């Protein structure tokens, strides 16, 4: 009986932890962390960063992701502690 209670407690803990991880903001990373990611992950985050609704990315977001990635990497070289979620695009 104690083994079942332990198993149920483990399942509840893992499920709750997984749900919390899924709801975390993927853009809550520093520039330094972003620069250390692989190209595929950087492109995914760049597409999210440039999308108006950051929780979903459309085809246009994927098209411009390489340019945003390049811009983010350039900015991040001199601002390693800034978080992607706090950066905004400014057109001039």
Backbone bond lengths (Angstrom), bond angles and torsions (degrees), N, CA, C in turn:
res aa  C-N    CA-C-N  psi(-1)  N-CA   C-N-CA  omega(-1)  CA-C   N-CA-C  phi
1 X - - - 1.445 - - 1.526 111.31 -
2 X 1.305 117.92 -41.23 1.461 121.34 179.42 1.515 111.33 -64.43
3 X 1.332 117.01 -33.33 1.465 120.87 178.92 1.528 110.13 -64.85
4 X 1.329 117.82 -39.02 1.469 121.19 178.21 1.522 111.21 -64.71
5 X 1.305 116.44 -43.21 1.469 120.51 179.52 1.524 109.56 -62.35
6 X 1.321 116.81 -42.49 1.458 121.10 178.53 1.522 110.51 -63.33
7 X 1.334 116.99 -43.77 1.458 120.87 179.65 1.531 111.08 -62.68
8 X 1.315 117.28 -43.63 1.466 121.00 178.46 1.528 110.08 -63.23
9 X 1.309 117.96 -40.85 1.464 121.47 178.87 1.522 110.94 -63.46
10 X 1.324 116.72 -39.60 1.467 120.28 179.09 1.521 110.25 -66.27
11 X 1.327 117.06 -44.25 1.469 121.04 179.99 1.520 110.52 -62.13
12 X 1.314 117.46 -43.95 1.470 120.99 179.29 1.526 110.16 -62.84
13 X 1.306 117.17 -42.96 1.459 121.20 179.63 1.521 111.12 -62.98
14 X 1.326 117.14 -46.76 1.457 120.66 -179.27 1.521 111.57 -65.84
15 X 1.299 117.21 -40.40 1.464 120.68 179.46 1.526 110.77 -65.70
16 X 1.299 117.25 -43.93 1.462 120.73 178.51 1.508 111.96 -64.32
17 X 1.321 117.37 -41.09 1.458 121.12 177.93 1.504 111.82 -65.64
18 X 1.318 116.76 -39.26 1.458 120.58 177.96 1.504 111.80 -65.47
19 X 1.319 117.02 -39.70 1.463 120.16 179.21 1.520 110.64 -65.64
20 X 1.320 117.36 -38.58 1.456 120.23 179.48 1.527 110.47 -66.98
21 X 1.332 116.37 -38.09 1.460 119.64 -179.52 1.526 110.80 -67.18
22 X 1.332 117.23 -34.30 1.463 120.60 -178.84 1.526 112.17 -71.07
23 X 1.323 116.95 -27.10 1.452 119.57 -177.52 1.527 112.67 -91.86
24 X 1.312 117.92 -4.47 1.457 120.84 179.38 1.531 110.02 -68.47
25 X 1.315 116.21 148.47 1.460 121.96 179.86 1.524 109.24 -74.37
26 X 1.345 118.06 116.69 1.468 119.56 -179.33 1.528 112.71 -64.78
27 X 1.331 117.69 -18.81 1.466 120.91 179.55 1.528 112.49 -88.18
28 X 1.318 116.68 5.71 1.457 120.93 178.70 1.532 109.42 -85.25
29 X 1.333 115.11 56.58 1.464 122.42 177.73 1.523 108.30 -127.94
30 X 1.310 115.84 150.56 1.459 119.43 177.50 1.525 109.48 -79.33
31 X 1.298 115.33 162.84 1.466 120.53 176.12 1.525 110.74 -58.02
32 X 1.312 116.66 -39.34 1.459 120.37 179.63 1.531 110.63 -62.28
33 X 1.343 116.46 -42.96 1.463 119.93 177.83 1.528 110.46 -65.04
34 X 1.315 116.79 -40.87 1.464 121.76 179.83 1.529 110.45 -60.61
35 X 1.318 116.40 -45.64 1.467 120.93 -178.70 1.527 111.56 -62.75
36 X 1.320 117.66 -27.01 1.453 121.33 -179.23 1.523 114.89 -84.92
37 X 1.328 117.33 -5.43 1.464 121.18 179.83 1.519 110.99 -79.57
38 X 1.314 115.97 164.37 1.457 120.92 175.25 1.528 110.29 -73.47
39 X 1.320 116.22 163.75 1.469 121.22 -176.10 1.528 112.26 -59.22
40 X 1.310 118.03 -40.85 1.468 121.23 -179.32 1.517 111.06 -61.92
41 X 1.334 117.11 -44.84 1.460 121.26 178.28 1.526 110.69 -65.88
42 X 1.326 117.23 -40.25 1.460 120.77 178.29 1.527 110.23 -61.93
43 X 1.325 117.44 -43.09 1.466 120.57 179.83 1.525 111.23 -64.69
44 X 1.327 116.92 -40.26 1.462 120.12 178.25 1.524 110.89 -62.18
45 X 1.330 116.62 -46.16 1.458 120.18 179.63 1.530 111.62 -67.61
46 X 1.324 117.24 -36.80 1.466 120.37 177.74 1.519 110.27 -64.07
47 X 1.325 117.62 -40.00 1.464 121.05 177.77 1.526 110.60 -64.58
48 X 1.325 116.86 -42.50 1.473 120.63 177.18 1.526 110.48 -63.97
49 X 1.316 115.60 -43.53 1.463 120.68 -177.66 1.524 110.95 -60.79
50 X 1.318 117.50 -39.10 1.453 121.29 -177.86 1.513 114.66 -84.97
51 X 1.320 117.85 -7.40 1.466 120.80 -178.26 1.524 110.95 -84.10
52 X 1.339 116.81 140.30 1.469 119.63 177.37 1.526 111.88 -59.95
53 X 1.324 116.83 -42.49 1.466 121.52 175.25 1.523 106.21 -103.48
54 X 1.292 116.53 99.12 1.465 120.62 -170.83 1.522 113.90 -68.45
55 X 1.314 118.04 -10.31 1.460 119.36 178.96 1.526 112.41 -84.61
56 X 1.345 117.75 -12.22 1.472 120.14 174.94 1.525 108.62 -143.35
57 X 1.314 114.14 145.49 1.465 120.82 -176.94 1.523 108.04 -119.62
58 X 1.326 116.42 130.79 1.464 120.15 177.81 1.534 110.05 -96.49
59 X 1.332 116.05 -177.46 1.464 121.09 -177.10 1.529 111.94 -60.91
60 X 1.327 116.80 -39.18 1.469 119.93 179.28 1.533 110.77 -62.71
61 X 1.322 116.71 -37.29 1.460 120.59 177.71 1.517 112.39 -62.89
62 X 1.319 116.38 -36.41 1.466 120.87 178.12 1.531 111.08 -70.40
63 X 1.332 115.93 -33.97 1.465 120.36 -178.86 1.530 110.95 -67.06
64 X 1.324 117.02 -41.95 1.468 120.14 -177.08 1.531 113.34 -88.19
65 X 1.327 117.03 -5.06 1.467 120.44 -177.69 1.528 113.68 -55.57
66 X 1.339 120.56 -41.36 1.475 118.77 179.22 1.530 112.73 -60.63
67 X 1.316 117.62 -38.34 1.468 120.70 178.76 1.528 110.48 -67.43
68 X 1.346 116.36 -44.60 1.462 119.92 177.84 1.526 110.58 -62.72
69 X 1.328 116.91 -39.40 1.465 120.60 178.04 1.520 110.46 -59.13
70 X 1.315 115.53 -45.92 1.461 120.39 178.83 1.527 111.23 -60.88
71 X 1.324 116.18 -45.95 1.466 120.61 178.77 1.525 111.66 -62.66
72 X 1.339 116.49 -43.30 1.461 119.85 179.89 1.525 111.46 -64.06
73 X 1.322 117.00 -43.19 1.466 119.35 179.31 1.523 111.21 -63.97
74 X 1.330 117.41 -37.95 1.462 120.70 176.88 1.519 111.86 -63.77
75 X 1.328 116.02 -44.37 1.469 120.87 179.03 1.531 110.41 -66.60
76 X 1.314 115.80 -41.95 1.463 120.44 -174.05 1.524 113.55 -67.17
77 X 1.317 117.54 -22.51 1.468 119.76 178.54 1.522 111.87 -57.91
78 X 1.319 116.29 -35.67 1.469 119.65 -176.77 1.534 113.49 -108.42
79 X 1.350 116.83 2.06 1.468 120.92 179.89 1.534 110.14 -136.81
80 X 1.333 118.33 61.08 1.469 121.09 -172.09 1.525 115.02 -63.21
81 X 1.319 118.36 -24.33 1.467 120.39 -176.17 1.524 114.08 -93.46
82 X 1.329 118.14 -8.69 1.469 120.76 178.16 1.518 109.95 -69.83
83 X 1.327 116.28 145.46 1.467 120.97 178.89 1.520 110.12 -97.90
84 X 1.309 116.11 142.14 1.454 121.10 -179.04 1.529 111.81 -58.87
85 X 1.318 117.43 -37.40 1.462 120.53 -177.84 1.529 112.27 -63.60
86 X 1.321 117.95 -19.74 1.463 121.82 -178.10 1.529 113.17 -95.14
87 X 1.321 117.76 -7.85 1.470 121.26 -177.47 1.524 110.23 -85.77
88 X 1.318 115.97 143.05 1.458 121.87 179.13 1.515 110.17 -128.10
89 X 1.312 115.44 154.23 1.454 121.93 176.63 1.524 108.20 -87.46
90 X 1.329 115.94 134.08 1.459 121.18 174.82 1.530 107.93 -124.97
91 X 1.318 116.10 123.83 1.463 120.46 178.27 1.519 108.62 -96.62
92 X 1.326 117.17 137.11 1.457 121.72 179.25 1.491 109.79 -127.45
